[in-house]
């Protein structure tokens, strides 16, 4: 029951993020044991039939959300490490209706390509960060412009979300279609460019956050 993403907006900004300016409000800390995301990546090119769709994601997200008054002034920051990304777990592929279980060799190759200097550049930039820029829409279906920092580059992406407060727990979910080139990443290619990663990726996420305090508030 997630609504489509808002239009993508690409910007350029420094590779190192300045300190987050937090509003005054109710703080929710991301529950890393429940939160997670999945990215579906397809194959493209004349030889796409030789490739595979992949599911990549993480269940090791950290960060916080501050719900302010008015709610449009709310803010969040999320982070995860490239080292924590999982590639093609069989249960994820089944849930996504993707064919078969890939071999350990195939998964290792995909992981190595993903981490390479031309893609996520994991050795130099081990962490991916998402920060809210502007929040509009309605309180239960906010439209967010988020600054995404990947491989030292920051781009601004649009996404629509569903938000629910259940007691002390904040639940945020959504689906977005982004482009790798919009994130500053040239899709990986092989076989002379005949087989390449599709530019469009599908992001699905569910975040759980619990009311609490964090030392970064006011930094």
N, C-alpha and C positions, 0 to 999 in steps of 0.2 A: 504494500500500500504506500509506496514511495512515489513522489512526484518527480518529473523530469528536472534535469539540471538547468540552471539559468545560463545565458550565453557566456562563453569563455572570454575573458579579457586578459591579454598578455602584457606584462610590463617588464622593465628591467630594473634591477636594484642591486646593491652590493651583496657579495657572497657571504659576508659576515653580518648576522642579524644584530641589531641594537637591542637593548633591553625592552621588554614588553611593558607598555603603559597600561596598567590594570585599572578598571573602574571600581568604584565602591559598590558592593553587592554581595549576594550569597555565592559562596565558593563551593564548587563541586570538583572533587578529585577523581580523575579517570580510574576506573577499576580495571586493571590490566588482566585480571583473571577471566573477565566476562567480555571485554571489548575485543573487537577484531575487524579486519577488512579483507576483502578479496578483490583482486584485479584480474580480469579476464583479458588475455592477450591472444590475438589471432594471427594467422599466417596470411601473407599477401604475395603478389608477384606472379609471373607466368608459371612458376614451379611450386605454387602454394600447396598443391596436392601432396607434395613430398614433406610438408611441414606438419606441425601440430598446433592446436590451440593450447594455451597454458593457463593455469590458475596460480597466481602468486599472491601471497598475503602475509599478515602478521597477527599474532595474538599477544604481542608484547608492546603495547602502546602506553605511553606515559603522558601526563599533562593535566590540565585543569580548565574548567569553565567557570566564568563569573557571570551570574545573572544579575543585571543592574536594573535600575529604575530611572528612566523608561527602559524597557527591555531591549530596544534597538541599540542601546549603548553597551550591551553585553559583549563579552570577549572570550576567546579561548586560545590556547596554544597546545598543540599535540606534537609528540616526537616519537620516532621509532628508529631503531638501528637497522642498517642494511643487513648486518649479520644475522638478524632475527627473522628475515624474510624466508618463508617456506615456499618451495617450488613443487607444484603438482602432487601434494599428498593424495593418495588414492581416494580417500573419503571426500575430499573437496571436488575432485574430478567427477565422481559419481553424482554429487549434488548438483553440479553444473551440467549434467548430461553430456559430458565429454567422453569420447571413446577410450576404453581400455586403461590399463596401468602402464605408465612409461617405465622404461628400464632405468636402473641406477645410473648407467652411463649417460643416457639421454638427459636425465635430471641434472647430473653433474655438469654436462655441457651447457645446458640452459643457465644454470647458476653462474658458471664461469663467465659466460657472455654477458649476463645481467650485471655482474660486478665490475666488468672491465672499464678501462679509462674512458672509452667512447660512450659508455652507457651511464650507470650510476656512479662510476668512479669511486668505488667503495673504499679503497685504500686511502685516498686523500680526503674524502667527505663521507665518513661512516654513518652520519645521522641525517634523516629526512625530517623536516619541520613544517608544520602547517599552522598558520596564524590567521585569525579573523582580521579582515580589513573593514568591512561594512556589512551590517545586517539589516535587511528590510523584510517585507512580506508580513505574514501574520505570526502571532506568538506560537501557534502550534505547527506552522509550516514556514519557518524562516527561510529566506533566500539569503545566502551568504556569499560574499566575495572573500576568498581566502588566498593568502600569499603562501605559495608552496615552494620550499627551498629544497632542490634536488641537485646533487653534484655541483654545489657552489653557485647555482643560478636560482633566482627567485622569479616566479611568474605568478600572475594573478588569475585565479580560476573561479568560475561560478558554479554553485551547487545549491540545489533545493533540498531541504531536509524535513523530516518529521520530528517533532519534539514532544516528549511526554514527561511529566513529573509524577512519580509514584512514591509518595511519602518522602523519604530522604534521598531517593534515587532519581537521577535525571537520565532519560533514555533518548538518544539521538540516532536516527537512522537515515539512510539516503542511498540513492543510486545516481551516478553521474557518468556521462560520456565525455572523456577528455581526449586530447591528442598528444602523443609523445613529442611531436615537434613543438606543440604549444608549451610543453614543459622544458623546452630547450634541449631535447634528446633526439638525435637522428636515429630512426629505427634501425636495428641491427640487420645486416644483410649477409647472404652467403651465395655461393654458386654464381659469382659474377653479377649479383643483384637480382638473379632470377627468383630467389627465395628470400623473403624479408619478413620482418615483424610488421604486422599491420599498424598503421599510425594511430587508429582509434582504439582506445582501451575503455573497458567498462569497469567502473569502481562501485563496489557495494560495501557498505559499512554499517555496523551497529556499535554504538558507544554507550557504556554505562558509567555514570559518575555519581559519587556519593557525597552528600553535603559534609563539608569539613573545612579545615584551614590549611594553608600552604605558605611557606616562608617567602615565596617569591612575590606575594601580594605586597604592593607598595614599593617594590624595587624600581 
